[in-house]
Amino acid sequence: MFIGHFAPAFIAAAHVRDNDGMKTPGLGTFFIAAQLVDFGFFIFTLLGIEKMRIVPAFSAMNPMDLYFMPYTHSLLGTLVWALGFGLLIYAGTRHTRGAVLAGLVVLSHWFIDLVVHMPDLTLAGGDHKLGLGLWDHPWAAIVLELALIGGAIWYYALRTVRKPSRSRWPLPLMVALLLTAQIFNWFAPHPEKFTAQLPLSALTAYTLFAFFAIWLGNSRRHRHAQSGSILS
């Protein structure tokens, strides 16, 4: 799962609006939340703390064997990241709903991964691995990913409106960017071995998506209220 992880970010952003001028987390914040544990994972792989390797035909869609990632992709680890991020957002905004939603978006990552990953997730580390393996059923995985992100963007578009004098292009360009990135993720040649280029490319992509989400979030407001943001 790649762009499907951003579905909870769009839904959360559609439910956060300004309250008497209070700062609120915006779409960019929720995009960071959606991939926070992957930010952590790829940084940890560069540092040798967590491990992955390339195994050809490991699954029909993905050759990555994510064989050691207890700190980011165990349920307990994800809960810790979610709690920490939620507290960080609350400290910066004092916006309770926004902080709770940010934490839930972080937590959503584990449950979405559970559906598609081969058994490589854990509850709290250890040898018992979980994963329903939808990556071995490409068309089902593709339909699920497109349904998740498509439904979430549609919902976000219904609950928000373009701010006066702002460009109409951020939303369609975001859709185009997400689809282009996902098509590349699905159909580009797989790497033959693990190198630092893989985590660096992933970290760069997640960062670019977050900045693009800031631009999109700043161009829109909730349909029923003006929206402020520390990181829209």
C-alpha positions as CSV (number, residue, x, y, z in Angstrom):
1,M,0.0,0.0,0.0
2,F,1.4,3.4,-1.0
3,I,-1.1,6.2,-1.8
4,G,-3.9,4.3,0.0
5,H,-2.2,5.3,3.3
6,F,-3.1,9.0,2.5
7,A,-6.8,8.2,2.6
8,P,-7.1,8.7,6.4
9,A,-5.2,11.9,6.0
10,F,-7.8,13.4,3.6
11,I,-10.7,12.2,5.9
12,A,-9.1,13.6,9.0
13,A,-8.4,17.0,7.3
14,A,-12.0,17.2,6.2
15,H,-13.1,17.0,9.9
16,V,-10.8,19.7,11.3
17,R,-11.8,23.3,11.2
18,D,-10.8,26.5,13.0
19,N,-12.4,27.2,16.4
20,D,-12.3,30.9,17.3
21,G,-8.9,31.4,15.7
22,M,-7.3,28.3,17.2
23,K,-4.4,26.8,15.3
24,T,-5.3,23.5,13.6
25,P,-3.4,20.7,12.0
26,G,-3.9,20.8,8.3
27,L,-3.6,18.4,5.4
28,G,0.2,18.5,5.4
29,T,0.3,17.5,9.0
30,F,-2.0,14.5,8.3
31,F,0.1,13.5,5.3
32,I,3.1,13.3,7.6
33,A,1.0,11.3,10.1
34,A,-0.1,8.8,7.4
35,Q,3.5,7.8,6.6
36,L,5.2,8.6,9.9
37,V,6.1,5.0,10.7
38,D,7.5,4.6,7.2
39,F,9.6,7.8,7.7
40,G,10.8,6.1,10.8
41,F,11.3,2.7,9.1
42,F,13.4,4.0,6.2
43,I,15.5,6.1,8.5
44,F,16.1,3.1,10.7
45,T,17.1,1.0,7.8
46,L,19.7,3.6,6.8
47,L,21.0,3.4,10.4
48,G,20.9,-0.4,10.5
49,I,18.3,-0.5,13.3
50,E,15.5,-2.1,11.3
51,K,16.1,-4.5,8.4
52,M,14.8,-5.3,4.9
53,R,16.1,-7.1,1.9
54,I,15.0,-7.7,-1.7
55,V,13.8,-11.2,-2.5
56,P,12.6,-11.6,-6.1
57,A,9.0,-12.9,-6.3
58,F,8.6,-12.5,-2.5
59,S,5.1,-11.5,-3.4
60,A,3.4,-10.9,-6.7
61,M,3.5,-7.1,-6.3
62,N,6.5,-6.4,-4.1
63,P,9.9,-7.9,-3.6
64,M,10.6,-6.3,-0.3
65,D,11.1,-8.7,2.6
66,L,10.6,-6.5,5.6
67,Y,11.9,-9.0,8.1
68,F,12.8,-6.9,11.1
69,M,10.8,-3.7,12.0
70,P,9.6,-4.1,15.6
71,Y,10.0,-0.4,16.4
72,T,7.8,1.0,13.6
73,H,5.6,-1.8,12.3
74,S,4.6,-3.7,15.4
75,L,1.2,-2.7,16.7
76,L,2.8,-1.6,20.0
77,G,5.4,0.4,18.1
78,T,2.8,2.1,15.9
79,L,0.8,3.0,19.0
80,V,3.8,4.7,20.5
81,W,4.4,6.7,17.4
82,A,0.7,7.6,17.2
83,L,0.7,8.7,20.9
84,G,3.9,10.7,20.5
85,F,2.7,12.5,17.3
86,G,-0.7,13.2,18.8
87,L,0.9,14.8,21.9
88,L,3.2,16.8,19.7
89,I,0.3,18.2,17.7
90,Y,-1.6,19.0,20.8
91,A,1.4,20.8,22.3
92,G,1.7,22.9,19.2
93,T,-2.0,23.7,18.7
94,R,-4.0,22.9,21.8
95,H,-6.6,21.5,19.4
96,T,-7.8,18.3,20.9
97,R,-9.8,16.9,17.9
98,G,-6.9,17.6,15.6
99,A,-4.4,15.9,17.9
100,V,-6.6,12.8,18.3
101,L,-7.2,12.6,14.6
102,A,-3.5,13.0,13.9
103,G,-2.7,10.1,16.2
104,L,-5.4,7.9,14.6
105,V,-4.0,8.6,11.2
106,V,-0.6,7.4,12.3
107,L,-2.3,4.3,13.8
108,S,-4.2,3.6,10.6
109,H,-0.9,2.8,8.9
110,W,-0.6,-0.5,10.7
111,F,-4.1,-1.7,9.9
112,I,-3.9,-0.8,6.3
113,D,-0.5,-2.6,6.0
114,L,-2.1,-5.7,7.8
115,V,-4.4,-6.1,4.8
116,V,-1.8,-6.0,2.0
117,H,1.5,-7.1,3.6
118,M,2.9,-10.6,3.5
119,P,3.3,-11.8,7.1
120,D,5.9,-9.3,8.4
121,L,4.0,-7.3,11.0
122,T,3.9,-8.1,14.7
123,L,1.9,-7.1,17.7
124,A,4.9,-6.2,19.9
125,G,8.0,-7.6,18.1
126,G,8.8,-11.3,18.3
127,D,8.6,-14.1,15.9
128,H,4.8,-14.3,15.3
129,K,4.2,-12.4,12.0
130,L,0.9,-11.1,10.7
131,G,-0.3,-10.0,7.3
132,L,-3.2,-11.0,5.0
133,G,-1.0,-10.9,1.9
134,L,-3.2,-9.0,-0.6
135,W,0.1,-8.2,-2.4
136,D,-0.2,-11.7,-3.8
137,H,-3.5,-10.8,-5.4
138,P,-2.6,-7.8,-7.6
139,W,-5.9,-6.8,-9.0
140,A,-7.6,-7.0,-5.6
141,A,-4.8,-4.8,-4.1
142,I,-5.1,-2.3,-7.0
143,V,-8.9,-2.0,-6.7
144,L,-8.6,-1.6,-2.9
145,E,-5.9,1.1,-3.1
146,L,-7.8,3.1,-5.7
147,A,-11.1,2.8,-3.9
148,L,-9.5,4.0,-0.6
149,I,-7.8,7.0,-2.0
150,G,-10.6,7.9,-4.5
151,G,-13.3,7.8,-1.9
152,A,-11.2,9.8,0.6
153,I,-10.4,12.5,-2.0
154,W,-14.1,12.7,-3.0
155,Y,-15.1,13.1,0.7
156,Y,-12.4,15.8,1.2
157,A,-13.7,17.7,-1.9
158,L,-17.3,17.5,-0.6
159,R,-16.4,18.9,2.8
160,T,-14.0,21.6,1.7
161,V,-14.2,24.4,-0.8
162,R,-11.5,26.4,-2.6
163,K,-10.7,29.7,-0.9
164,P,-11.5,32.9,-2.8
165,S,-8.7,34.0,-5.0
166,R,-6.8,30.7,-4.6
167,S,-5.8,28.6,-7.6
168,R,-8.2,25.8,-8.6
169,W,-5.2,23.6,-9.6
170,P,-3.9,22.1,-6.3
171,L,-6.6,19.4,-6.0
172,P,-6.5,18.1,-9.6
173,L,-2.7,18.2,-9.5
174,M,-2.6,16.3,-6.3
175,V,-4.8,13.6,-7.9
176,A,-2.5,13.5,-10.9
177,L,0.6,13.3,-8.7
178,L,-0.8,10.5,-6.5
179,L,-1.9,8.4,-9.5
180,T,1.4,8.9,-11.3
181,A,3.4,7.9,-8.2
182,Q,1.2,4.9,-7.7
183,I,1.4,3.7,-11.3
184,F,5.2,4.0,-11.1
185,N,5.2,2.1,-7.8
186,W,3.1,-0.7,-9.4
187,F,4.8,-1.1,-12.7
188,A,8.3,0.2,-12.6
189,P,11.1,-2.4,-12.6
190,H,11.8,-3.7,-9.1
191,P,15.3,-3.2,-7.6
192,E,17.5,-6.2,-7.6
193,K,19.1,-5.6,-4.2
194,F,18.7,-3.3,-1.3
195,T,20.8,-0.1,-1.4
196,A,20.5,3.2,0.3
197,Q,18.8,4.6,-2.8
198,L,15.6,2.8,-1.9
199,P,15.0,4.4,1.5
200,L,16.3,7.7,0.3
201,S,13.9,7.7,-2.6
202,A,11.0,6.8,-0.3
203,L,11.8,9.5,2.2
204,T,12.1,12.1,-0.7
205,A,8.7,11.0,-2.1
206,Y,6.9,11.2,1.3
207,T,8.5,14.7,1.9
208,L,7.4,16.0,-1.5
209,F,3.9,14.7,-0.9
210,A,3.7,16.5,2.4
211,F,4.8,19.8,0.9
212,F,2.3,19.3,-1.9
213,A,-0.4,18.6,0.7
214,I,0.5,21.9,2.5
215,W,-0.2,23.7,-0.8
216,L,-3.4,21.9,-1.3
217,G,-4.6,22.5,2.3
218,N,-3.8,26.2,2.2
219,S,-5.9,26.5,-0.9
220,R,-9.1,25.2,0.7
221,R,-11.3,25.8,3.7
222,H,-14.1,23.8,5.4
223,R,-17.4,24.5,3.8
224,H,-18.9,25.8,7.0
225,A,-16.0,27.7,8.6
226,Q,-12.8,29.5,7.8
227,S,-9.8,27.2,8.5
228,G,-6.6,28.2,10.2
229,S,-3.5,26.0,10.3
230,I,0.0,25.7,11.6
231,L,0.8,23.3,8.8
232,S,-2.0,23.2,6.3
